[in-house]
Amino acid sequence: MSGVCGLQSDVWRVMSTLSVESVFITGSSKGVGLGLVKAFLELPNPPKHMFASCIDPDNDEATELREVTSQNPSVTLIKLDVRSDADIANAVTTVQRVLGERGLNLLINNAAINSQLYGLEALTREEIMSHCDCNVAGPLLVSQALLPLLRKASKQNESKPLGCNRAAIVNLSTGLIKSTYWLPDERRYSYILTKSASAIATVMMSRELFPDGILVVGMSPGWVKTEMGGPSAQITVEESAKSFLERLGILEAEHRGMIFFKSSAVTI
């Protein structure tokens, strides 16, 4: 399957029908993650429960996220380094306590690292493995830990079609997994290779979890003006987050396992 069905749907209709009861977002202290937290709160039907996680909720980087949390009782701030099994377990305990038998509707695996290290000669084993831990193992193990809660949500909402309003996992991807998107001198081995592995994992997860009524897709936020994307990027965080939520609203069974880019989607 290739291409995207319904990407040109009326924005207001899509945003109105995106009515997710609970959302968990990793890497929410800045950039795209923080933008998604804000965008969800601005929906016509915002989530009743939103879990915004970051490595250190008390540091300066999380100042704006703390402000958002203090102004919105529906948002729970969670300490989560996706490379830490203890943090993952504690996060699940918090989510379980808040949601109970309702379960978790939507997990967005956003947290990732990109050292911007260029070239084969600059690589080290430590640098490669740190990217594998955060960008591949992190999303997989967070998804694994939250899977019982996603299954509960799917069961609670089994009358709804497959999609984000029922139960879904969205793994953040990048256009850089396609060689046609590379810059002429592209040499970010660790980031691109681990994001490619995550895309393959997305497809595998989508096939395994489809019988459970859980949709799994990958989605690129675009080239965004963030610390990772740099000042030359094409779109703002706000533009990226709005587009991201528009696409979430059209997801259904036929999109499972697909990787979404700005105006297209592919299967791996």
Backbone as numpy.savetxt, mean C-alpha at the origin, in Angstrom:
# Nx Ny Nz CAx CAy CAz Cx Cy Cz
-4.53 -11.27 -19.03 -5.37 -10.09 -19.03 -4.49 -8.85 -19.03
-4.79 -7.87 -19.84 -4.04 -6.63 -19.85 -5.00 -5.48 -20.03
-4.52 -4.28 -19.73 -5.39 -3.13 -19.81 -6.20 -2.99 -18.55
-6.96 -1.89 -18.43 -7.75 -1.60 -17.25 -9.17 -1.29 -17.66
-10.12 -1.94 -17.01 -11.53 -1.70 -17.29 -12.04 -0.61 -16.37
-12.66 0.41 -16.94 -13.36 1.40 -16.14 -12.50 2.46 -15.52
-11.23 2.65 -15.96 -10.39 3.66 -15.33 -10.89 5.08 -15.57
-11.75 5.28 -16.55 -12.26 6.60 -16.83 -13.63 6.83 -16.19
-13.99 6.02 -15.21 -15.27 6.16 -14.54 -15.39 7.52 -13.89
-16.61 7.95 -13.73 -16.88 9.23 -13.08 -16.26 9.25 -11.68
-15.42 10.26 -11.42 -14.65 10.32 -10.18 -15.56 10.38 -8.96
-16.60 11.19 -8.99 -17.46 11.33 -7.80 -18.17 10.02 -7.49
-18.63 9.32 -8.52 -19.30 8.04 -8.29 -18.34 7.05 -7.66
-17.12 7.01 -8.18 -16.13 6.09 -7.66 -15.78 6.41 -6.21
-15.53 7.69 -5.94 -15.14 8.08 -4.59 -16.27 7.86 -3.61
-17.51 8.01 -4.07 -18.66 7.80 -3.19 -18.86 6.33 -2.87
-18.56 5.46 -3.81 -18.77 4.03 -3.58 -17.61 3.39 -2.84
-16.47 4.08 -2.73 -15.37 3.57 -1.93 -15.70 3.83 -0.47
-16.20 2.80 0.19 -16.66 2.94 1.57 -16.03 1.82 2.40
-14.75 2.02 2.72 -13.98 1.01 3.44 -14.10 1.25 4.94
-14.55 0.24 5.66 -14.77 0.42 7.10 -13.45 0.54 7.87
-12.42 -0.21 7.46 -11.15 -0.17 8.19 -9.98 -0.30 7.22
-8.93 0.48 7.49 -7.75 0.52 6.62 -6.49 0.52 7.48
-5.49 -0.23 7.05 -4.18 -0.23 7.70 -3.15 0.18 6.64
-2.37 1.23 6.93 -1.38 1.74 5.99 0.00 1.73 6.64
0.97 1.09 6.02 2.33 1.10 6.55 3.10 2.28 5.96
4.12 2.73 6.69 4.96 3.82 6.20 4.21 5.12 6.05
3.54 5.56 7.11 2.60 6.69 7.01 3.14 8.02 7.54
4.40 8.08 7.93 4.89 9.30 8.56 5.17 10.44 7.58
5.29 10.10 6.29 5.61 11.12 5.30 5.22 10.63 3.92
5.41 11.49 2.94 5.26 11.12 1.54 3.91 10.53 1.17
3.94 9.51 0.34 2.72 8.89 -0.17 1.88 8.30 0.96
2.51 7.67 1.95 1.75 7.08 3.05 0.93 8.12 3.79
1.54 9.24 4.14 0.83 10.31 4.83 -0.25 10.89 3.93
0.06 11.03 2.64 -0.93 11.53 1.69 -2.16 10.64 1.61
-1.96 9.33 1.68 -3.09 8.40 1.65 -3.94 8.52 2.91
-3.30 8.68 4.06 -4.06 8.86 5.30 -4.99 10.07 5.17
-4.45 11.18 4.70 -5.24 12.40 4.56 -6.36 12.22 3.53
-6.05 11.55 2.42 -7.04 11.37 1.36 -8.20 10.51 1.82
-7.92 9.47 2.58 -9.01 8.63 3.11 -9.93 9.44 4.02
-9.35 10.33 4.81 -10.16 11.13 5.73 -11.06 12.11 4.99
-10.71 12.44 3.75 -11.50 13.39 2.97 -12.57 12.72 2.10
-12.65 11.40 2.13 -13.66 10.69 1.36 -15.07 11.05 1.83
-16.07 10.98 0.94 -17.46 11.16 1.37 -17.86 10.18 2.47
-17.29 8.96 2.39 -17.53 7.94 3.42 -16.17 7.48 3.97
-15.56 8.26 4.85 -14.22 7.89 5.35 -14.28 6.64 6.22
-13.15 5.96 6.36 -13.11 4.75 7.19 -13.50 5.06 8.64
-14.18 4.10 9.26 -14.48 4.23 10.69 -13.23 4.03 11.53
-12.32 3.19 11.00 -11.07 2.92 11.70 -9.93 2.95 10.70
-8.91 3.77 11.00 -7.73 3.80 10.15 -6.49 3.65 11.04
-5.61 2.75 10.63 -4.39 2.48 11.37 -3.22 3.00 10.53
-2.57 4.03 11.04 -1.44 4.64 10.34 -0.17 4.27 11.07
0.69 3.51 10.42 1.89 3.03 11.11 3.15 3.67 10.55
4.15 3.77 11.42 5.47 4.25 11.01 6.51 3.72 11.98
7.77 3.84 11.62 8.85 3.26 12.42 8.91 3.88 13.82
8.81 5.21 13.89 8.91 5.90 15.19 7.87 7.02 15.26
6.73 6.77 15.88 5.68 7.78 15.96 6.07 9.02 16.76
7.18 8.96 17.51 7.57 10.07 18.37 8.64 10.97 17.79
9.20 10.62 16.63 10.29 11.47 16.11 9.75 12.64 15.29
10.63 13.52 14.89 10.23 14.75 14.17 9.57 14.43 12.84
10.00 13.35 12.20 9.44 12.98 10.90 7.95 12.70 10.97
7.48 12.27 12.14 6.07 11.91 12.31 5.22 13.05 12.89
5.78 14.26 12.94 5.05 15.39 13.55 3.70 15.62 12.89
3.68 15.68 11.56 2.42 15.95 10.86 1.43 14.80 11.04
1.94 13.58 11.05 1.06 12.43 11.26 0.44 12.47 12.66
1.22 12.87 13.65 0.67 13.00 15.00 -0.43 14.05 15.06
-0.24 15.14 14.32 -1.27 16.19 14.27 -2.55 15.67 13.64
-2.41 14.93 12.54 -3.58 14.35 11.88 -4.30 13.40 12.83
-3.54 12.59 13.54 -4.12 11.63 14.48 -4.86 12.34 15.61
-4.27 13.40 16.13 -4.89 14.12 17.26 -6.20 14.79 16.86
-6.34 15.11 15.59 -7.53 15.80 15.11 -8.60 14.84 14.58
-8.25 13.56 14.49 -9.18 12.57 13.91 -9.20 11.32 14.78
-10.19 11.19 15.64 -10.27 10.03 16.54 -10.35 8.69 15.84
-10.71 8.70 14.56 -10.80 7.44 13.81 -9.43 6.87 13.46
-8.37 7.69 13.62 -7.03 7.25 13.25 -6.25 6.78 14.48
-5.72 5.57 14.38 -4.86 5.02 15.44 -3.43 4.99 14.93
-2.53 5.64 15.67 -1.12 5.69 15.30 -0.41 4.47 15.89
0.30 3.74 15.04 0.94 2.49 15.46 2.43 2.51 15.13
3.22 2.07 16.09 4.65 1.90 15.85 4.87 0.60 15.08
5.47 0.70 13.90 5.71 -0.51 13.11 6.89 -0.32 12.18
7.94 -1.06 12.46 9.02 -1.25 11.52 8.76 -2.61 10.87
8.49 -2.63 9.58 8.08 -3.89 8.93 9.19 -4.92 8.93
10.40 -4.53 9.36 11.52 -5.47 9.47 11.57 -6.12 10.84
10.64 -5.75 11.72 10.65 -6.26 13.10 9.46 -7.18 13.35
9.72 -8.44 13.65 8.64 -9.39 13.95 7.89 -8.97 15.21
8.60 -8.41 16.18 7.94 -7.97 17.42 6.99 -6.81 17.14
7.42 -5.85 16.32 6.54 -4.72 15.96 5.29 -5.21 15.23
5.48 -6.16 14.32 4.34 -6.69 13.55 3.34 -7.35 14.50
3.83 -8.15 15.42 2.95 -8.83 16.38 2.21 -7.83 17.24
2.89 -6.79 17.72 2.24 -5.77 18.55 1.19 -5.00 17.76
1.48 -4.73 16.49 0.53 -4.02 15.65 -0.75 -4.83 15.47
-0.60 -6.12 15.22 -1.76 -6.99 15.05 -2.61 -7.02 16.32
-1.96 -7.06 17.46 -2.68 -7.05 18.74 -3.53 -5.79 18.88
-2.97 -4.65 18.50 -3.71 -3.38 18.57 -4.90 -3.39 17.62
-4.68 -3.82 16.40 -5.76 -3.85 15.40 -6.88 -4.80 15.85
-6.50 -5.95 16.34 -7.47 -6.93 16.82 -8.31 -6.35 17.96
-7.66 -5.64 18.86 -8.37 -5.05 20.00 -9.41 -4.02 19.54
-9.07 -3.25 18.53 -9.98 -2.21 18.04 -11.10 -2.79 17.18
-10.76 -3.71 16.30 -11.74 -4.19 15.31 -12.53 -5.42 15.75
-11.94 -6.25 16.58 -12.65 -7.45 17.03 -13.06 -8.34 15.87
-14.29 -8.79 15.92 -14.79 -9.74 14.92 -15.12 -9.10 13.58
-15.07 -7.76 13.50 -15.35 -7.11 12.23 -14.24 -7.37 11.21
-13.02 -7.53 11.72 -11.90 -7.80 10.82 -11.43 -6.54 10.11
-10.37 -6.70 9.33 -9.73 -5.59 8.60 -10.09 -5.67 7.12
-10.58 -4.56 6.58 -11.01 -4.55 5.18 -9.86 -4.34 4.18
-8.94 -3.43 4.52 -7.95 -3.05 3.52 -6.57 -2.85 4.16
-5.59 -3.55 3.62 -4.19 -3.38 4.00 -3.44 -2.76 2.83
-2.77 -1.64 3.08 -1.95 -1.01 2.05 -0.49 -1.09 2.49
0.29 -1.93 1.81 1.71 -2.11 2.13 2.51 -1.05 1.39
2.72 0.07 2.07 3.39 1.21 1.45 4.86 1.33 1.84
5.21 0.90 3.05 6.57 1.10 3.57 7.61 0.45 2.65
8.66 1.20 2.34 9.75 0.69 1.49 10.96 1.58 1.67
12.11 1.07 1.28 13.32 1.89 1.29 13.93 1.91 -0.11
14.63 2.99 -0.39 15.34 3.15 -1.66 16.60 3.95 -1.34
17.71 3.26 -1.23 18.95 3.90 -0.80 19.51 4.84 -1.86
18.99 4.76 -3.07 19.48 5.58 -4.20 20.95 5.24 -4.54
21.42 4.08 -4.07 22.78 3.66 -4.39 22.84 3.23 -5.86
23.76 3.82 -6.60 23.83 3.58 -8.03 25.02 2.70 -8.41
24.76 1.76 -9.31 25.84 1.04 -9.96 26.24 -0.27 -9.31
26.67 -1.20 -10.14 27.08 -2.52 -9.69 28.26 -2.46 -8.72
29.21 -1.60 -9.00 30.42 -1.54 -8.18 30.15 -0.98 -6.78
29.05 -0.25 -6.62 28.74 0.34 -5.31 27.99 -0.61 -4.39
27.50 -1.74 -4.93 26.66 -2.64 -4.14 27.43 -3.32 -3.02
26.72 -3.54 -1.91 27.24 -4.35 -0.81 26.17 -5.36 -0.43
26.58 -6.44 0.20 25.62 -7.45 0.64 24.62 -6.84 1.63
25.11 -6.01 2.53 24.25 -5.39 3.53 23.17 -4.52 2.87
23.58 -3.77 1.86 22.62 -2.88 1.18 21.56 -3.69 0.43
21.98 -4.75 -0.24 21.03 -5.59 -0.97 20.05 -6.25 0.01
20.57 -6.83 1.08 19.72 -7.56 2.01 18.79 -6.64 2.80
19.22 -5.41 3.07 18.33 -4.48 3.77 17.12 -4.15 2.91
17.30 -4.04 1.61 16.18 -3.80 0.70 15.27 -5.03 0.62
15.88 -6.22 0.59 15.07 -7.44 0.58 14.21 -7.53 1.84
14.78 -7.20 2.98 14.07 -7.30 4.25 12.86 -6.36 4.28
13.09 -5.11 3.88 12.01 -4.11 3.97 11.02 -4.23 2.82
11.51 -4.37 1.59 10.65 -4.27 0.40 10.00 -5.58 -0.02
10.54 -6.71 0.44 9.97 -8.01 0.07 9.42 -8.73 1.30
10.31 -9.01 2.26 9.85 -9.71 3.47 8.83 -8.90 4.25
9.02 -7.58 4.33 8.11 -6.73 5.09 6.66 -6.85 4.67
6.33 -6.56 3.41 4.93 -6.68 2.97 4.38 -8.09 3.11
5.21 -9.10 2.85 4.74 -10.48 2.97 4.38 -10.83 4.41
5.25 -10.45 5.35 5.02 -10.85 6.74 3.95 -10.00 7.42
3.81 -8.75 7.02 2.69 -7.93 7.53 1.38 -8.51 7.01
1.34 -8.88 5.74 0.14 -9.48 5.16 -0.19 -10.80 5.86
0.83 -11.61 6.09 0.64 -12.89 6.78 0.04 -12.68 8.17
0.57 -11.72 8.91 0.12 -11.48 10.28 -1.31 -10.95 10.34
-1.69 -10.14 9.36 -3.03 -9.55 9.34 -4.05 -10.40 8.58
-3.59 -11.50 8.01 -4.47 -12.34 7.20 -5.71 -12.83 7.96
-5.60 -13.28 9.21 -6.82 -13.70 9.92 -7.87 -12.59 10.01
-7.42 -11.36 10.18 -8.36 -10.23 10.27 -8.96 -9.90 8.90
-8.18 -10.05 7.85 -8.70 -9.85 6.50 -9.73 -10.93 6.16
-9.47 -12.15 6.59 -10.43 -13.23 6.35 -11.74 -12.98 7.10
-11.63 -12.45 8.33 -12.84 -12.13 9.09 -13.66 -11.08 8.36
-12.99 -10.04 7.85 -13.71 -8.99 7.13 -14.38 -9.53 5.87
-13.67 -10.40 5.16 -14.25 -10.99 3.96 -15.50 -11.79 4.29
-15.43 -12.55 5.37 -16.58 -13.37 5.79 -17.74 -12.49 6.23
-17.42 -11.42 6.98 -18.46 -10.51 7.45 -19.16 -9.78 6.30
-18.43 -9.62 5.20 -18.95 -8.85 4.06 -19.10 -9.72 2.81
-19.38 -11.00 2.98 -19.39 -11.91 1.84 -20.48 -11.60 0.82
-21.47 -10.79 1.20 -22.50 -10.40 0.24 -21.98 -9.33 -0.73
-20.85 -8.70 -0.39 -20.27 -7.67 -1.26 -19.36 -8.32 -2.29
-19.23 -7.70 -3.46 -18.32 -8.25 -4.47 -16.87 -8.09 -4.04
-15.99 -8.86 -4.66 -14.56 -8.78 -4.36 -14.08 -7.35 -4.60
-13.42 -6.79 -3.61 -12.93 -5.43 -3.75 -12.53 -4.85 -2.41
-12.16 -3.58 -2.40 -11.64 -2.94 -1.19 -12.69 -2.80 -0.10
-13.97 -2.70 -0.47 -15.01 -2.58 0.54 -15.26 -3.89 1.27
-14.74 -4.98 0.73 -14.88 -6.29 1.35 -13.58 -6.67 2.07
-12.55 -7.04 1.34 -11.24 -7.35 1.92 -10.21 -7.30 0.80
-9.11 -6.59 1.03 -8.11 -6.43 -0.03 -6.75 -6.10 0.54
-5.72 -6.49 -0.21 -4.34 -6.12 0.06 -3.82 -5.39 -1.16
-3.28 -4.20 -0.96 -2.69 -3.43 -2.06 -1.21 -3.22 -1.74
-0.35 -3.76 -2.59 1.09 -3.60 -2.43 1.58 -2.46 -3.31
2.25 -1.49 -2.71 2.78 -0.37 -3.51 3.85 -0.87 -4.46
3.71 -0.50 -5.71 4.65 -0.91 -6.74 5.31 0.33 -7.34
5.97 0.15 -8.46 6.64 1.25 -9.14 6.75 0.94 -10.62
6.70 1.99 -11.44 6.87 1.81 -12.87 8.24 1.27 -13.22
9.18 1.36 -12.28 10.54 0.91 -12.54 10.66 -0.60 -12.65
9.60 -1.34 -12.33 9.66 -2.79 -12.57 9.55 -3.09 -14.06
9.21 -2.06 -14.86 9.18 -2.20 -16.32 10.41 -1.49 -16.88
11.21 -2.20 -17.63 12.45 -1.62 -18.15 12.17 -0.44 -19.08
10.98 -0.40 -19.68 10.65 0.71 -20.57 10.49 2.02 -19.82
10.33 1.96 -18.48 10.19 3.17 -17.67 11.54 3.67 -17.13
12.62 2.94 -17.37 13.91 3.32 -16.81 14.47 4.57 -17.47
15.18 5.35 -16.67 15.96 6.44 -17.23 17.17 5.84 -17.95
17.76 6.58 -18.88 18.87 6.01 -19.66 20.02 5.45 -18.81
20.26 6.07 -17.64 21.38 5.61 -16.81 20.90 4.90 -15.54
19.73 4.28 -15.61 19.15 3.64 -14.41 20.05 2.52 -13.90
20.45 2.62 -12.59 21.34 1.61 -12.01 21.01 1.35 -10.54
19.73 1.54 -10.14 19.36 1.30 -8.75 18.98 -0.17 -8.57
19.98 -1.01 -8.52 19.77 -2.46 -8.50 18.87 -2.92 -7.35
19.21 -2.56 -6.14 18.52 -3.12 -4.97 17.05 -2.74 -4.95
16.75 -1.49 -5.21 15.35 -1.04 -5.17 14.53 -1.70 -6.27
15.03 -1.65 -7.50 14.26 -2.18 -8.63 14.09 -3.70 -8.53
15.14 -4.40 -8.15 15.04 -5.86 -8.04 14.07 -6.27 -6.95
14.10 -5.60 -5.80 13.20 -5.98 -4.71 11.76 -5.59 -5.02
11.55 -4.49 -5.70 10.19 -4.12 -6.09 9.65 -5.07 -7.15
10.53 -5.59 -8.00 10.11 -6.60 -8.98 9.71 -7.88 -8.28
10.48 -8.27 -7.27 10.13 -9.47 -6.49 8.80 -9.28 -5.78
8.56 -8.09 -5.25 7.29 -7.81 -4.58 6.12 -7.91 -5.54
6.33 -7.49 -6.79 5.27 -7.60 -7.80 4.92 -9.07 -8.07
5.95 -9.91 -8.14 5.70 -11.34 -8.34 4.96 -11.92 -7.14
5.36 -11.51 -5.93 4.67 -11.95 -4.72 3.20 -11.53 -4.73
2.94 -10.35 -5.27 1.55 -9.86 -5.37 0.70 -10.81 -6.20
1.24 -11.24 -7.32 0.50 -12.18 -8.18 0.27 -13.50 -7.45
1.29 -14.01 -6.78 1.15 -15.27 -6.06 0.12 -15.16 -4.95
0.16 -14.06 -4.19 -0.81 -13.84 -3.12 -2.22 -13.75 -3.67
-2.37 -13.08 -4.81 -3.71 -12.91 -5.38 -4.35 -14.25 -5.72
-3.54 -15.19 -6.18 -4.07 -16.51 -6.53 -4.39 -17.33 -5.29
-3.53 -17.22 -4.27 -3.74 -18.00 -3.06 -4.95 -17.50 -2.27
-5.14 -16.18 -2.22 -6.16 -15.60 -1.34 -7.51 -15.34 -2.03
-7.56 -15.53 -3.33 -8.83 -15.33 -4.05 -9.95 -16.22 -3.50
-9.70 -17.50 -3.20 -10.77 -18.32 -2.63 -11.29 -17.83 -1.28
-10.47 -17.03 -0.58 -10.88 -16.46 0.71 -11.67 -15.17 0.54
-11.88 -14.75 -0.70 -12.59 -13.50 -0.93 -11.74 -12.27 -0.65
-10.42 -12.41 -0.81 -9.51 -11.29 -0.58 -8.86 -10.90 -1.90
-9.04 -9.67 -2.31 -8.45 -9.15 -3.54 -7.03 -8.69 -3.26
-6.09 -9.04 -4.13 -4.70 -8.59 -3.99 -4.26 -7.99 -5.32
-3.78 -6.74 -5.26 -3.26 -6.07 -6.45 -2.01 -5.29 -6.08
-1.28 -4.87 -7.10 -0.16 -3.94 -6.92 -0.55 -2.61 -7.53
-0.01 -1.53 -6.99 -0.37 -0.22 -7.51 0.79 0.76 -7.36
1.15 1.39 -8.46 2.18 2.42 -8.41 1.54 3.77 -8.13
2.12 4.54 -7.22 1.58 5.88 -6.95 1.99 6.91 -7.99
2.83 6.48 -8.94 3.37 7.42 -9.93 4.71 7.97 -9.47
5.25 8.86 -10.27 6.51 9.51 -9.92 6.16 10.75 -9.10
6.30 10.65 -7.78 5.74 11.64 -6.86 6.84 12.50 -6.25
6.52 13.78 -6.05 7.45 14.72 -5.44 7.57 14.44 -3.94
8.38 13.48 -3.60 8.65 13.11 -2.21 10.16 13.05 -2.02
10.57 12.71 -0.82 12.00 12.53 -0.56 12.58 11.45 -1.46
11.80 10.38 -1.69 12.26 9.30 -2.55 12.17 9.68 -4.02
11.08 10.34 -4.41 10.87 10.66 -5.82 11.70 11.83 -6.31
12.06 12.75 -5.39 12.88 13.89 -5.76 12.07 15.06 -6.31
12.69 16.24 -6.41 11.99 17.45 -6.86 11.61 17.46 -8.33
12.22 16.59 -9.13 11.92 16.56 -10.57 10.73 15.68 -10.91
10.13 15.05 -9.90 9.01 14.14 -10.12 7.83 14.86 -10.76
6.88 14.08 -11.29 5.82 14.63 -12.14 4.59 15.11 -11.39
4.26 14.52 -10.24 3.02 14.85 -9.55 3.24 15.08 -8.06
2.31 15.80 -7.45 2.39 16.05 -6.01 1.83 14.86 -5.24
2.11 14.85 -3.95 1.56 13.81 -3.09 0.04 13.83 -3.13
-0.56 15.01 -3.10 -2.01 15.13 -3.10 -2.61 14.58 -4.39
-2.00 14.87 -5.52 -2.47 14.35 -6.80 -2.35 12.84 -6.85
-1.24 12.33 -6.36 -1.02 10.89 -6.34 -2.06 10.18 -5.47
-2.30 10.71 -4.28 -3.23 10.08 -3.35 -4.65 10.07 -3.90
-5.06 11.18 -4.53 -6.40 11.24 -5.11 -6.57 10.20 -6.22
-5.57 10.11 -7.10 -5.61 9.13 -8.18 -5.61 7.71 -7.64
-4.84 7.49 -6.59 -4.74 6.17 -5.96 -6.11 5.73 -5.46
-6.80 6.61 -4.76 -8.11 6.25 -4.21 -9.15 6.07 -5.32
-9.04 6.84 -6.38 -9.94 6.65 -7.52 -9.80 5.24 -8.08
-8.56 4.78 -8.19 -8.33 3.43 -8.71 -8.79 2.36 -7.73
-8.62 2.62 -6.44 -9.12 1.67 -5.45 -10.62 1.45 -5.62
-11.32 2.52 -5.96 -12.77 2.44 -6.07 -13.29 1.60 -7.22
-12.45 1.34 -8.23 -12.92 0.55 -9.38 -12.44 -0.89 -9.35
-11.65 -1.24 -8.32 -11.10 -2.60 -8.28 -12.19 -3.64 -8.05
-12.09 -4.73 -8.78 -13.03 -5.84 -8.63 -12.31 -7.13 -9.00
-13.05 -8.22 -9.06 -12.44 -9.55 -9.22 -11.53 -9.65 -10.44
-11.92 -9.02 -11.54 -11.14 -9.16 -12.77 -9.76 -8.51 -12.67
-9.54 -7.69 -11.65 -8.26 -7.00 -11.50 -7.28 -7.74 -10.59
-7.67 -8.87 -10.03 -6.80 -9.55 -9.08 -5.46 -9.91 -9.72
-4.41 -9.67 -8.97 -3.07 -9.98 -9.45 -2.48 -8.99 -10.43
-3.21 -7.94 -10.75 -2.70 -6.96 -11.71 -1.85 -5.91 -11.00
-0.91 -5.32 -11.74 -0.08 -4.24 -11.25 -0.51 -2.97 -11.99
-1.02 -2.00 -11.26 -1.55 -0.78 -11.85 -0.49 0.32 -11.94
-0.43 0.95 -13.09 0.42 2.12 -13.27 -0.48 3.33 -13.53
0.08 4.42 -13.99 -0.67 5.66 -14.12 -1.92 5.51 -14.98
-1.79 4.91 -16.15 -2.94 4.81 -17.05 -3.07 3.42 -17.67
-2.47 2.45 -17.03 -2.54 1.08 -17.55 -2.32 0.10 -16.41
-2.49 -1.16 -16.72 -2.22 -2.21 -15.75 -1.71 -3.43 -16.50
-0.87 -4.21 -15.82 -0.29 -5.38 -16.46 -0.38 -6.57 -15.52
-0.25 -7.74 -16.08 -0.08 -8.95 -15.29 1.37 -9.42 -15.49
1.90 -10.00 -14.45 3.29 -10.48 -14.49 3.32 -11.94 -14.94
